[in-house]
Amino acid sequence: MSSTVSDQEKAIKRRGICLVISAPSGAGKSTIANALRAAEPRLRHSVSVTTRQIRPGEKEGVHYHFRSMEQFEDMATKGELLEWAIVFGRGYGTPRGPVEEALSAGYDMVFDIDWQGHLQIRKALPGDVISLFVLPPSLEELERRLHARASDHPDEIARRMAAARDEISHWREFDHVVVNTDLDRAIFEARAVLTAGRLLTRRQTGLADFVKTFGA
């Protein structure tokens, strides 16, 4: 996949999009998101805010923005987070400012988050979100992939499988759905969704000025 910026992207100003990818654990959303980031020069990664302790090797502003729970709750109250959640007593969220700055500059953002985060971002940035849900070929294949990771205890796999059924029940809330039977194909289809979103007439804010050069 080419990582060059097209002549059209250089010539026509546009507002970026938020590509939200959701899926049950093990279906491949993070792998697909990472592949898009590696291939697309105008696709940015959002650095999340967290209240958990920094781990060895992690850097502030690179891996996370590390904040106290009090700071995190203050950000949420002030509307400075596009989406947030408390998970096992720790706060995780997406800062609004960097995302809006990137969109205004014509950069796209990709998020691999759950269905609840998707709804929060869509509410916070109406008109800027294009969403993609990734389905596994079957629940049996999903369970096989989780076992193949060899990183989770059987009890954890059972918990993830139970959560997967709930996650999958929200597929209708998404703009697009991809079945990840073949990873390369799923990445290709996800990139097609991103490209189509970029080419929407309403997102190409500089299109009118470009068309004027044709005398139209």
C-alpha positions in Angstrom: 0.0 0.0 0.0 1.4 3.4 -1.0 2.1 5.9 1.8 2.3 9.0 -0.5 0.0 12.0 -0.3 -2.1 12.3 -3.5 -2.0 15.4 -5.7 -5.7 15.9 -4.9 -5.0 16.0 -1.1 -2.3 18.6 -1.8 -4.5 20.8 -4.0 -7.9 20.7 -2.2 -8.3 21.8 1.4 -10.6 19.5 3.4 -11.7 18.8 6.9 -10.4 15.6 8.4 -12.5 12.7 9.6 -12.7 10.6 12.7 -12.6 6.9 11.7 -13.9 4.9 14.6 -13.2 1.2 14.5 -15.0 -1.1 16.9 -15.1 -4.9 17.4 -15.2 -7.6 20.0 -11.8 -8.4 21.5 -9.9 -10.7 19.0 -11.7 -9.6 15.9 -8.8 -7.5 14.7 -9.7 -3.9 15.2 -6.3 -2.8 16.7 -4.4 -4.7 14.0 -6.5 -3.0 11.2 -6.1 0.4 12.9 -2.4 0.0 13.2 -2.1 -1.1 9.5 -4.0 2.1 8.4 -1.7 4.3 10.5 1.4 2.7 9.0 0.1 3.2 5.4 -1.6 6.6 5.6 0.5 9.7 6.1 -2.4 11.9 6.9 -3.9 9.5 9.5 -3.0 10.5 13.1 -3.2 8.6 16.3 -5.0 10.1 19.3 -3.0 10.0 22.5 -5.4 9.1 25.3 -5.6 10.4 28.9 -5.3 7.9 31.7 -5.3 8.0 35.5 -3.2 4.8 35.8 0.4 5.0 36.9 3.1 5.4 34.2 5.0 2.2 33.5 8.7 1.8 32.8 9.6 2.9 29.2 6.4 5.0 28.8 6.6 8.7 28.1 4.1 11.5 28.9 2.4 12.7 25.7 3.6 9.7 23.7 2.0 6.7 25.1 -0.6 8.5 27.3 -1.3 11.8 29.0 -1.0 10.8 32.6 -3.3 12.7 34.9 -4.7 12.3 38.5 -8.3 11.2 38.9 -9.2 14.7 40.0 -7.7 16.2 36.9 -9.4 13.6 34.7 -12.8 14.2 36.3 -12.3 18.0 35.8 -11.5 17.5 32.1 -14.7 15.3 31.7 -16.8 17.9 33.5 -15.5 20.8 31.3 -16.2 18.8 28.1 -12.5 18.5 27.3 -12.8 14.8 26.6 -14.6 13.5 23.5 -15.2 10.1 25.1 -14.2 8.7 28.5 -14.8 5.8 30.8 -13.8 4.5 34.2 -12.5 0.9 33.8 -11.5 -1.0 37.0 -11.1 2.2 38.9 -9.0 3.9 36.2 -10.0 6.7 33.9 -9.4 6.6 30.2 -10.4 9.2 27.7 -9.8 11.1 24.4 -8.7 14.8 24.7 -10.9 17.0 22.5 -8.3 19.7 21.6 -5.7 17.7 19.6 -8.5 16.0 17.6 -10.2 19.2 16.6 -6.9 20.8 15.7 -6.0 17.8 13.5 -9.4 17.8 11.8 -9.2 21.5 11.0 -5.7 21.0 9.5 -7.0 18.3 7.2 -5.6 15.3 9.1 -7.7 12.2 9.9 -7.9 10.5 13.3 -8.4 6.8 13.8 -9.8 5.3 17.1 -10.0 1.6 18.0 -12.6 1.9 20.8 -15.8 0.1 22.0 -19.3 0.9 20.9 -19.9 3.2 23.9 -16.9 5.3 23.0 -18.2 5.4 19.4 -21.5 6.9 20.5 -19.8 9.5 22.7 -17.5 10.7 19.9 -20.3 10.8 17.4 -22.3 12.9 19.9 -19.3 15.2 20.6 -18.4 15.7 16.9 -21.5 15.2 14.8 -20.7 15.1 11.2 -17.0 14.3 11.6 -17.4 10.6 12.5 -17.3 7.6 10.1 -17.6 4.3 11.9 -16.6 0.8 11.0 -17.5 -2.4 12.9 -15.4 -5.5 12.5 -17.0 -8.9 12.8 -15.3 -12.2 13.1 -16.3 -15.0 10.7 -17.9 -16.8 13.6 -17.9 -17.0 17.4 -15.9 -20.3 17.1 -13.2 -18.6 15.1 -13.1 -15.7 17.5 -12.6 -18.0 20.5 -9.9 -19.8 18.5 -8.0 -16.5 17.9 -8.3 -15.6 21.6 -6.8 -19.0 22.6 -4.1 -18.6 19.9 -2.8 -15.4 21.6 -1.7 -17.6 24.5 -1.7 -14.6 26.7 -5.1 -14.9 28.5 -6.2 -17.3 31.3 -9.2 -19.4 30.2 -11.4 -17.5 32.7 -10.4 -14.2 30.9 -11.2 -15.8 27.5 -14.6 -16.8 28.8 -15.2 -13.2 30.0 -14.1 -11.8 26.6 -16.4 -14.2 24.8 -19.4 -13.2 26.9 -18.5 -9.5 26.3 -18.2 -10.2 22.5 -21.8 -11.2 22.2 -22.9 -7.9 23.8 -20.4 -5.9 21.6 -21.7 -7.6 18.4 -25.3 -6.7 19.2 -24.4 -3.0 18.5 -23.4 -3.6 14.9 -26.4 -1.7 13.5 -25.1 1.5 15.1 -22.2 1.7 12.7 -21.9 3.2 9.2 -19.9 0.2 7.8 -19.3 -3.4 8.7 -16.4 -5.6 7.6 -16.1 -9.4 8.3 -12.5 -10.1 9.1 -12.1 -13.5 7.4 -8.9 -12.5 5.7 -6.8 -9.8 7.4 -5.4 -8.3 4.2 -8.8 -8.1 2.7 -10.2 -6.5 5.9 -7.5 -3.9 5.9 -8.2 -3.2 2.2 -11.9 -2.7 2.9 -11.2 -0.5 6.0 -8.9 1.7 3.8 -11.7 1.9 1.2 -14.0 3.2 3.9 -11.4 5.8 4.9 -10.9 6.9 1.3 -14.7 7.2 0.6 -15.1 9.4 3.7 -12.3 11.7 2.6 -14.0 12.1 -0.8 -17.4 13.2 0.5 -18.2 16.5 -1.1 -19.1 18.2 2.2 -15.7 17.3 3.6 -13.7 18.9 0.8 -14.0 22.4 2.0 -11.6 23.8 -0.7 -13.5 22.1 -3.5 -15.4 25.2 -4.6 -12.2 27.2 -5.0 -10.6 24.3 -6.9 -13.5 24.0 -9.3 -13.3 27.8 -10.0 -10.0 27.2 -11.7 -12.0 25.3 -14.4 -14.2 28.3 -14.9 -17.2 26.4 -13.7 
